[in-house]
Amino acid sequence: MAYNKKNLLRKIVEIQTIVLAAKKRGAAQVWIYRNLVSAQYHISESTYNNYLSINAKRELELIDKLEEEKKKQLELF
């Protein structure tokens, strides 16, 4: 389990990158899960499918944007 949402999203992006690279070579998603992802990340097949459906890059950008805005605000305490 991830320590926070940002780390979870980074993990999802890594998995999605692995899948995209393997799909370019013509591999099936089941083969990618069984041979590349499950051994390294120890996740179930349903979690793998859920991770592929998340737009993690966009969510990471939103989190970074919110953190940047929070730093710009004046803090009194």
Backbone as XML, in Angstrom:
<?xml version="1.0"?>
<chain id="A" units="angstrom">
  <residue number="1" name="MET">
    <atom name="N" x="0.838" y="-1.178" z="0.000"/>
    <atom name="CA" x="0.000" y="0.000" z="0.000"/>
    <atom name="C" x="0.886" y="1.245" z="0.000"/>
  </residue>
  <residue number="2" name="ALA">
    <atom name="N" x="0.422" y="2.246" z="-0.672"/>
    <atom name="CA" x="1.197" y="3.470" z="-0.824"/>
    <atom name="C" x="1.125" y="4.318" z="0.447"/>
  </residue>
  <residue number="3" name="TYR">
    <atom name="N" x="2.156" y="5.094" z="0.689"/>
    <atom name="CA" x="2.210" y="5.949" z="1.865"/>
    <atom name="C" x="1.228" y="7.106" z="1.739"/>
  </residue>
  <residue number="4" name="ASN">
    <atom name="N" x="1.115" y="7.682" z="0.572"/>
    <atom name="CA" x="0.138" y="8.732" z="0.339"/>
    <atom name="C" x="-0.321" y="8.662" z="-1.112"/>
  </residue>
  <residue number="5" name="LYS">
    <atom name="N" x="-1.275" y="9.494" z="-1.449"/>
    <atom name="CA" x="-1.863" y="9.421" z="-2.783"/>
    <atom name="C" x="-0.848" y="9.741" z="-3.877"/>
  </residue>
  <residue number="6" name="LYS">
    <atom name="N" x="0.065" y="10.645" z="-3.595"/>
    <atom name="CA" x="1.058" y="11.018" z="-4.594"/>
    <atom name="C" x="1.955" y="9.831" z="-4.942"/>
  </residue>
  <residue number="7" name="ASN">
    <atom name="N" x="2.376" y="9.082" z="-3.934"/>
    <atom name="CA" x="3.208" y="7.907" z="-4.181"/>
    <atom name="C" x="2.433" y="6.823" z="-4.921"/>
  </residue>
  <residue number="8" name="LEU">
    <atom name="N" x="1.164" y="6.655" z="-4.580"/>
    <atom name="CA" x="0.329" y="5.684" z="-5.281"/>
    <atom name="C" x="0.199" y="6.057" z="-6.754"/>
  </residue>
  <residue number="9" name="LEU">
    <atom name="N" x="-0.007" y="7.321" z="-7.038"/>
    <atom name="CA" x="-0.135" y="7.763" z="-8.427"/>
    <atom name="C" x="1.174" y="7.580" z="-9.187"/>
  </residue>
  <residue number="10" name="ARG">
    <atom name="N" x="2.298" y="7.790" z="-8.540"/>
    <atom name="CA" x="3.596" y="7.554" z="-9.189"/>
    <atom name="C" x="3.764" y="6.075" z="-9.532"/>
  </residue>
  <residue number="11" name="LYS">
    <atom name="N" x="3.336" y="5.210" z="-8.626"/>
    <atom name="CA" x="3.392" y="3.774" z="-8.864"/>
    <atom name="C" x="2.502" y="3.389" z="-10.045"/>
  </residue>
  <residue number="12" name="ILE">
    <atom name="N" x="1.328" y="3.982" z="-10.115"/>
    <atom name="CA" x="0.402" y="3.714" z="-11.217"/>
    <atom name="C" x="1.006" y="4.169" z="-12.542"/>
  </residue>
  <residue number="13" name="VAL">
    <atom name="N" x="1.641" y="5.324" z="-12.549"/>
    <atom name="CA" x="2.285" y="5.823" z="-13.770"/>
    <atom name="C" x="3.389" y="4.865" z="-14.211"/>
  </residue>
  <residue number="14" name="GLU">
    <atom name="N" x="4.170" y="4.334" z="-13.276"/>
    <atom name="CA" x="5.215" y="3.368" z="-13.614"/>
    <atom name="C" x="4.615" y="2.124" z="-14.274"/>
  </residue>
  <residue number="15" name="ILE">
    <atom name="N" x="3.542" y="1.605" z="-13.703"/>
    <atom name="CA" x="2.898" y="0.420" z="-14.258"/>
    <atom name="C" x="2.337" y="0.717" z="-15.639"/>
  </residue>
  <residue number="16" name="GLN">
    <atom name="N" x="1.700" y="1.876" z="-15.804"/>
    <atom name="CA" x="1.146" y="2.245" z="-17.103"/>
    <atom name="C" x="2.247" y="2.399" z="-18.149"/>
  </residue>
  <residue number="17" name="THR">
    <atom name="N" x="3.407" y="2.900" z="-17.758"/>
    <atom name="CA" x="4.534" y="3.031" z="-18.682"/>
    <atom name="C" x="5.036" y="1.663" z="-19.128"/>
  </residue>
  <residue number="18" name="ILE">
    <atom name="N" x="5.121" y="0.722" z="-18.185"/>
    <atom name="CA" x="5.528" y="-0.639" z="-18.524"/>
    <atom name="C" x="4.550" y="-1.259" z="-19.519"/>
  </residue>
  <residue number="19" name="VAL">
    <atom name="N" x="3.266" y="-1.065" z="-19.270"/>
    <atom name="CA" x="2.233" y="-1.636" z="-20.136"/>
    <atom name="C" x="2.311" y="-1.020" z="-21.531"/>
  </residue>
  <residue number="20" name="LEU">
    <atom name="N" x="2.461" y="0.290" z="-21.619"/>
    <atom name="CA" x="2.531" y="0.937" z="-22.930"/>
    <atom name="C" x="3.741" y="0.457" z="-23.733"/>
  </residue>
  <residue number="21" name="ALA">
    <atom name="N" x="4.874" y="0.315" z="-23.062"/>
    <atom name="CA" x="6.079" y="-0.148" z="-23.758"/>
    <atom name="C" x="5.904" y="-1.577" z="-24.258"/>
  </residue>
  <residue number="22" name="ALA">
    <atom name="N" x="5.298" y="-2.425" z="-23.452"/>
    <atom name="CA" x="5.112" y="-3.819" z="-23.846"/>
    <atom name="C" x="4.035" y="-3.950" z="-24.929"/>
  </residue>
  <residue number="23" name="LYS">
    <atom name="N" x="3.011" y="-3.090" z="-24.867"/>
    <atom name="CA" x="1.954" y="-3.131" z="-25.885"/>
    <atom name="C" x="2.508" y="-2.718" z="-27.248"/>
  </residue>
  <residue number="24" name="LYS">
    <atom name="N" x="3.488" y="-1.820" z="-27.273"/>
    <atom name="CA" x="4.109" y="-1.428" z="-28.538"/>
    <atom name="C" x="4.830" y="-2.595" z="-29.196"/>
  </residue>
  <residue number="25" name="ARG">
    <atom name="N" x="5.337" y="-3.516" z="-28.355"/>
    <atom name="CA" x="6.005" y="-4.702" z="-28.875"/>
    <atom name="C" x="5.016" y="-5.803" z="-29.245"/>
  </residue>
  <residue number="26" name="GLY">
    <atom name="N" x="3.721" y="-5.594" z="-28.952"/>
    <atom name="CA" x="2.690" y="-6.549" z="-29.337"/>
    <atom name="C" x="2.300" y="-7.549" z="-28.272"/>
  </residue>
  <residue number="27" name="ALA">
    <atom name="N" x="2.630" y="-7.309" z="-27.036"/>
    <atom name="CA" x="2.302" y="-8.238" z="-25.958"/>
    <atom name="C" x="0.854" y="-8.027" z="-25.500"/>
  </residue>
  <residue number="28" name="ALA">
    <atom name="N" x="0.230" y="-9.104" z="-25.059"/>
    <atom name="CA" x="-1.131" y="-9.034" z="-24.529"/>
    <atom name="C" x="-1.096" y="-8.548" z="-23.088"/>
  </residue>
  <residue number="29" name="GLN">
    <atom name="N" x="-2.196" y="-7.939" z="-22.644"/>
    <atom name="CA" x="-2.225" y="-7.393" z="-21.292"/>
    <atom name="C" x="-2.120" y="-8.475" z="-20.230"/>
  </residue>
  <residue number="30" name="VAL">
    <atom name="N" x="-2.684" y="-9.649" z="-20.475"/>
    <atom name="CA" x="-2.587" y="-10.742" z="-19.508"/>
    <atom name="C" x="-1.129" y="-11.176" z="-19.370"/>
  </residue>
  <residue number="31" name="TRP">
    <atom name="N" x="-0.409" y="-11.280" z="-20.479"/>
    <atom name="CA" x="1.005" y="-11.660" z="-20.431"/>
    <atom name="C" x="1.810" y="-10.594" z="-19.693"/>
  </residue>
  <residue number="32" name="ILE">
    <atom name="N" x="1.512" y="-9.334" z="-19.970"/>
    <atom name="CA" x="2.225" y="-8.235" z="-19.304"/>
    <atom name="C" x="2.024" y="-8.325" z="-17.798"/>
  </residue>
  <residue number="33" name="TYR">
    <atom name="N" x="0.773" y="-8.557" z="-17.380"/>
    <atom name="CA" x="0.501" y="-8.654" z="-15.949"/>
    <atom name="C" x="1.251" y="-9.827" z="-15.326"/>
  </residue>
  <residue number="34" name="ARG">
    <atom name="N" x="1.132" y="-11.002" z="-15.934"/>
    <atom name="CA" x="1.713" y="-12.216" z="-15.346"/>
    <atom name="C" x="3.240" y="-12.216" z="-15.341"/>
  </residue>
  <residue number="35" name="ASN">
    <atom name="N" x="3.860" y="-11.653" z="-16.365"/>
    <atom name="CA" x="5.308" y="-11.758" z="-16.490"/>
    <atom name="C" x="6.086" y="-10.510" z="-16.076"/>
  </residue>
  <residue number="36" name="LEU">
    <atom name="N" x="5.486" y="-9.357" z="-16.138"/>
    <atom name="CA" x="6.217" y="-8.126" z="-15.847"/>
    <atom name="C" x="5.746" y="-7.425" z="-14.577"/>
  </residue>
  <residue number="37" name="VAL">
    <atom name="N" x="4.453" y="-7.329" z="-14.400"/>
    <atom name="CA" x="3.910" y="-6.494" z="-13.322"/>
    <atom name="C" x="3.750" y="-7.248" z="-12.008"/>
  </residue>
  <residue number="38" name="SER">
    <atom name="N" x="3.148" y="-8.420" z="-12.031"/>
    <atom name="CA" x="2.820" y="-9.110" z="-10.778"/>
    <atom name="C" x="4.065" y="-9.473" z="-9.966"/>
  </residue>
  <residue number="39" name="ALA">
    <atom name="N" x="5.132" y="-9.842" z="-10.619"/>
    <atom name="CA" x="6.350" y="-10.214" z="-9.892"/>
    <atom name="C" x="7.013" y="-9.009" z="-9.238"/>
  </residue>
  <residue number="40" name="GLN">
    <atom name="N" x="6.915" y="-7.855" z="-9.866"/>
    <atom name="CA" x="7.598" y="-6.675" z="-9.351"/>
    <atom name="C" x="6.747" y="-5.899" z="-8.341"/>
  </residue>
  <residue number="41" name="TYR">
    <atom name="N" x="5.450" y="-5.766" z="-8.598"/>
    <atom name="CA" x="4.604" y="-4.907" z="-7.762"/>
    <atom name="C" x="3.690" y="-5.658" z="-6.808"/>
  </residue>
  <residue number="42" name="HIS">
    <atom name="N" x="3.544" y="-6.966" z="-6.967"/>
    <atom name="CA" x="2.747" y="-7.807" z="-6.074"/>
    <atom name="C" x="1.320" y="-7.279" z="-5.914"/>
  </residue>
  <residue number="43" name="ILE">
    <atom name="N" x="0.644" y="-7.067" z="-7.031"/>
    <atom name="CA" x="-0.740" y="-6.617" z="-7.010"/>
    <atom name="C" x="-1.608" y="-7.668" z="-7.697"/>
  </residue>
  <residue number="44" name="SER">
    <atom name="N" x="-2.896" y="-7.656" z="-7.383"/>
    <atom name="CA" x="-3.814" y="-8.607" z="-8.003"/>
    <atom name="C" x="-4.175" y="-8.142" z="-9.409"/>
  </residue>
  <residue number="45" name="GLU">
    <atom name="N" x="-4.796" y="-9.042" z="-10.149"/>
    <atom name="CA" x="-5.168" y="-8.712" z="-11.520"/>
    <atom name="C" x="-6.264" y="-7.645" z="-11.554"/>
  </residue>
  <residue number="46" name="SER">
    <atom name="N" x="-7.174" y="-7.672" z="-10.589"/>
    <atom name="CA" x="-8.219" y="-6.641" z="-10.560"/>
    <atom name="C" x="-7.630" y="-5.266" z="-10.223"/>
  </residue>
  <residue number="47" name="THR">
    <atom name="N" x="-6.647" y="-5.225" z="-9.334"/>
    <atom name="CA" x="-5.966" y="-3.967" z="-9.025"/>
    <atom name="C" x="-5.218" y="-3.461" z="-10.247"/>
  </residue>
  <residue number="48" name="TYR">
    <atom name="N" x="-4.573" y="-4.364" z="-10.962"/>
    <atom name="CA" x="-3.871" y="-4.028" z="-12.203"/>
    <atom name="C" x="-4.828" y="-3.388" z="-13.198"/>
  </residue>
  <residue number="49" name="ASN">
    <atom name="N" x="-5.991" y="-3.987" z="-13.381"/>
    <atom name="CA" x="-6.981" y="-3.426" z="-14.310"/>
    <atom name="C" x="-7.494" y="-2.071" z="-13.833"/>
  </residue>
  <residue number="50" name="ASN">
    <atom name="N" x="-7.673" y="-1.920" z="-12.535"/>
    <atom name="CA" x="-8.102" y="-0.625" z="-11.997"/>
    <atom name="C" x="-7.034" y="0.444" z="-12.223"/>
  </residue>
  <residue number="51" name="TYR">
    <atom name="N" x="-5.774" y="0.083" z="-12.038"/>
    <atom name="CA" x="-4.680" y="1.026" z="-12.248"/>
    <atom name="C" x="-4.616" y="1.497" z="-13.699"/>
  </residue>
  <residue number="52" name="LEU">
    <atom name="N" x="-4.923" y="0.606" z="-14.631"/>
    <atom name="CA" x="-4.883" y="0.987" z="-16.034"/>
    <atom name="C" x="-6.005" y="1.954" z="-16.403"/>
  </residue>
  <residue number="53" name="SER">
    <atom name="N" x="-7.065" y="1.984" z="-15.606"/>
    <atom name="CA" x="-8.192" y="2.860" z="-15.923"/>
    <atom name="C" x="-8.063" y="4.251" z="-15.296"/>
  </residue>
  <residue number="54" name="ILE">
    <atom name="N" x="-7.047" y="4.471" z="-14.473"/>
    <atom name="CA" x="-6.875" y="5.752" z="-13.785"/>
    <atom name="C" x="-6.000" y="6.678" z="-14.627"/>
  </residue>
  <residue number="55" name="ASN">
    <atom name="N" x="-6.409" y="7.937" z="-14.731"/>
    <atom name="CA" x="-5.599" y="8.943" z="-15.421"/>
    <atom name="C" x="-4.652" y="9.560" z="-14.382"/>
  </residue>
  <residue number="56" name="ALA">
    <atom name="N" x="-3.597" y="8.823" z="-14.063"/>
    <atom name="CA" x="-2.701" y="9.184" z="-12.965"/>
    <atom name="C" x="-1.866" y="10.420" z="-13.262"/>
  </residue>
  <residue number="57" name="LYS">
    <atom name="N" x="-1.454" y="10.609" z="-14.499"/>
    <atom name="CA" x="-0.632" y="11.767" z="-14.838"/>
    <atom name="C" x="-1.402" y="13.061" z="-14.601"/>
  </residue>
  <residue number="58" name="ARG">
    <atom name="N" x="-2.668" y="13.083" z="-14.971"/>
    <atom name="CA" x="-3.484" y="14.275" z="-14.772"/>
    <atom name="C" x="-3.680" y="14.543" z="-13.277"/>
  </residue>
  <residue number="59" name="GLU">
    <atom name="N" x="-3.944" y="13.487" z="-12.510"/>
    <atom name="CA" x="-4.143" y="13.666" z="-11.079"/>
    <atom name="C" x="-2.865" y="14.138" z="-10.386"/>
  </residue>
  <residue number="60" name="LEU">
    <atom name="N" x="-1.714" y="13.649" z="-10.834"/>
    <atom name="CA" x="-0.444" y="14.130" z="-10.272"/>
    <atom name="C" x="-0.244" y="15.612" z="-10.566"/>
  </residue>
  <residue number="61" name="GLU">
    <atom name="N" x="-0.586" y="16.022" z="-11.780"/>
    <atom name="CA" x="-0.476" y="17.437" z="-12.131"/>
    <atom name="C" x="-1.386" y="18.286" z="-11.253"/>
  </residue>
  <residue number="62" name="LEU">
    <atom name="N" x="-2.601" y="17.803" z="-10.979"/>
    <atom name="CA" x="-3.518" y="18.558" z="-10.120"/>
    <atom name="C" x="-2.989" y="18.673" z="-8.701"/>
  </residue>
  <residue number="63" name="ILE">
    <atom name="N" x="-2.431" y="17.587" z="-8.184"/>
    <atom name="CA" x="-1.871" y="17.612" z="-6.829"/>
    <atom name="C" x="-0.695" y="18.581" z="-6.762"/>
  </residue>
  <residue number="64" name="ASP">
    <atom name="N" x="0.181" y="18.533" z="-7.752"/>
    <atom name="CA" x="1.322" y="19.451" z="-7.786"/>
    <atom name="C" x="0.857" y="20.901" z="-7.870"/>
  </residue>
  <residue number="65" name="LYS">
    <atom name="N" x="-0.171" y="21.141" z="-8.667"/>
    <atom name="CA" x="-0.711" y="22.492" z="-8.816"/>
    <atom name="C" x="-1.295" y="22.992" z="-7.495"/>
  </residue>
  <residue number="66" name="LEU">
    <atom name="N" x="-2.017" y="22.127" z="-6.783"/>
    <atom name="CA" x="-2.588" y="22.510" z="-5.489"/>
    <atom name="C" x="-1.502" y="22.787" z="-4.464"/>
  </residue>
  <residue number="67" name="GLU">
    <atom name="N" x="-0.451" y="21.971" z="-4.459"/>
    <atom name="CA" x="0.659" y="22.199" z="-3.533"/>
    <atom name="C" x="1.372" y="23.510" z="-3.838"/>
  </residue>
  <residue number="68" name="GLU">
    <atom name="N" x="1.520" y="23.824" z="-5.110"/>
    <atom name="CA" x="2.161" y="25.071" z="-5.516"/>
    <atom name="C" x="1.333" y="26.273" z="-5.078"/>
  </residue>
  <residue number="69" name="GLU">
    <atom name="N" x="0.019" y="26.188" z="-5.249"/>
    <atom name="CA" x="-0.854" y="27.282" z="-4.821"/>
    <atom name="C" x="-0.837" y="27.435" z="-3.311"/>
  </residue>
  <residue number="70" name="LYS">
    <atom name="N" x="-0.753" y="26.322" z="-2.607"/>
    <atom name="CA" x="-0.729" y="26.362" z="-1.151"/>
    <atom name="C" x="0.547" y="27.047" z="-0.657"/>
  </residue>
  <residue number="71" name="LYS">
    <atom name="N" x="1.664" y="26.843" z="-1.349"/>
    <atom name="CA" x="2.918" y="27.491" z="-0.966"/>
    <atom name="C" x="2.870" y="28.998" z="-1.206"/>
  </residue>
  <residue number="72" name="LYS">
    <atom name="N" x="2.096" y="29.419" z="-2.195"/>
    <atom name="CA" x="2.009" y="30.831" z="-2.529"/>
    <atom name="C" x="1.168" y="31.621" z="-1.530"/>
  </residue>
  <residue number="73" name="GLN">
    <atom name="N" x="0.258" y="30.904" z="-0.847"/>
    <atom name="CA" x="-0.627" y="31.594" z="0.087"/>
    <atom name="C" x="0.146" y="32.051" z="1.320"/>
  </residue>
  <residue number="74" name="LEU">
    <atom name="N" x="-0.307" y="33.149" z="1.856"/>
    <atom name="CA" x="0.291" y="33.696" z="3.062"/>
    <atom name="C" x="-0.200" y="32.901" z="4.265"/>
  </residue>
  <residue number="75" name="GLU">
    <atom name="N" x="0.729" y="32.393" z="5.055"/>
    <atom name="CA" x="0.361" y="31.652" z="6.242"/>
    <atom name="C" x="0.605" y="32.506" z="7.462"/>
  </residue>
  <residue number="76" name="LEU">
    <atom name="N" x="-0.387" y="32.558" z="8.348"/>
    <atom name="CA" x="-0.274" y="33.359" z="9.553"/>
    <atom name="C" x="0.305" y="32.561" z="10.716"/>
  </residue>
  <residue number="77" name="PHE">
    <atom name="N" x="0.074" y="31.290" z="10.736"/>
    <atom name="CA" x="0.542" y="30.469" z="11.851"/>
    <atom name="C" x="1.394" y="29.346" z="11.383"/>
  </residue>
</chain>
